Amino acid sequence: MARTQKTCHEKGEDCGRGRVNMLDISSVQRMSFEMGFYELVYFIEEDRAAYVWFILTGEEVPMR
């Protein structure tokens, strides 16, 4: 899971870059899809809380 989270976080940063509010999850998913970042779309869909945690703190979610 850590590898997938890291990859998704990197893609999220590429996707965001001032084009969309990173807390506007629907817009992030749409832009990610348009840019071909399907793994990020899936990650947000499967673990929205982990995505929001990363956006707010810059850290991966602690082990649950």
For each residue, the residues with C-beta under 8 A, 3 or more apart:
1: 4 5
2: 5 6 60
3: 6 7
4: 1 7 8 39 43
5: 1 2 8 9 43 50 54 60 61
6: 2 3 9 10 60
7: 3 4 10 11 39
8: 4 5 11 12 39 40 43 44 51
9: 5 6 12 13 54 60
10: 6 7 13 14
11: 7 8 14 15 32 37 39 40
12: 8 9 15 16 22 28 32 37 40 51 54 55
13: 9 10 16 17
14: 10 11 17 35 37
15: 11 12 19 20 28 31 32 35 37 40
16: 12 13 19 20 22 28
17: 13 14
18:
19: 15 16 31
20: 15 16 24 27 28 31
21: 24 27
22: 12 16 28 55
23: 52 55
24: 20 21 27 28
25: 28 29 44 48 51 52
26: 29 30
27: 20 21 24 30 31
28: 12 15 16 20 22 24 25 31 32 40 44
29: 25 26 32 33 40 41 44 45
30: 26 27 33 34
31: 15 19 20 27 28 34 35
32: 11 12 15 28 29 35 37 38 40 41 44
33: 29 30 36 37 38 41
34: 30 31
35: 14 15 31 32
36: 33
37: 11 12 14 15 32 33 40 41
38: 32 33 41 42
39: 4 7 8 11 42 43
40: 8 11 12 15 28 29 32 37 43 44
41: 29 32 33 37 38 44 45
42: 38 39 45 46
43: 4 5 8 39 40 46 47 50 51
44: 8 25 28 29 32 40 41 47 48 51
45: 29 41 42 48
46: 42 43
47: 43 44 50 51 61
48: 25 44 45 51 52
49: 52 53 61
50: 5 43 47 53 54 60 61
51: 8 12 25 43 44 47 48 54 55
52: 23 25 48 49 55 56
53: 49 50 56 57 59 60 61
54: 5 9 12 50 51 57 58 59 60 61
55: 12 22 23 51 52
56: 52 53
57: 53 54
58: 54
59: 53 54
60: 2 5 6 9 50 53 54
61: 5 47 49 50 53 54 64
62:
63:
64: 61
